[in-house]
Amino acid sequence: QKTKRSILLLGYTGEELGMIGSRYYAEHPLLPLKQCVFNLNSDGAGYNDSTKVTIIGLHRTTAENEIITGSKALGLVAIDDPVPEQNLFDRSDNVSLAAKGIPAPNYSPGLTAFDAEIGKFYHQAADNPENVSMSYISRFCKAFIYSARLIANKAETPIWKAGDKYEAASKKLYGQ
């Protein structure tokens, strides 16, 4: 079913090398950035709780309810950044468009802490498909897609919440 707003699916490369792909796209977009109203990024360093999805920046945009609803529909609880001291929001591909003013939370698998469970596979040779719960990843992907659809159909255009560090860039981009 067609959504109210178009959805553009992008696959970046080179995040670990300085966000090469997302930075390139932010400077050379397929359509004017002013026409892009939201970026629901997905990136993660693994998960340690398959009952949750971790949304880095959950409370920073007016699409919070759509993300929570989309996740809940698949039996997943959406939580905000459990490790803000890690500055994960500004260390992932979402920041390239956020810095331009586009609301851009990061939708990640259920991370509740950087613990031994995460460390087992994060940037390790053991990070292989057989170590992933395919039933969880399937629910995660469906919840991501449903959340994106809810955002695309949202009556009001999603924006940064007042006071967010990217709000000024957003006002400049969208001429508010």
PELINWO-V158509 format. One record per run of one state. SS is the DSSP state (H for helix, E for strand, C for the rest). FROM is the first residue (numbers start at 0). TO is the last residue. If there is no record, write none. Layout:
SS;FROM;TO / SS;FROM;TO
//
This chain:
C;0;13 / H;14;16 / C;17;18 / H;19;26 / C;27;31 / H;32;34 / C;35;39 / E;40;41 / C;42;50 / E;51;55 / C;56;56 / H;57;59 / E;60;60 / C;61;62 / H;63;71 / C;72;75 / E;76;79 / C;80;82 / H;83;85 / C;86;86 / H;87;90 / C;91;92 / H;93;97 / C;98;104 / E;105;108 / C;109;114 / H;115;120 / C;121;127 / H;128;130 / C;131;132 / H;133;151 / C;152;158 / E;159;159 / C;160;165 / H;166;173 / C;174;175
//
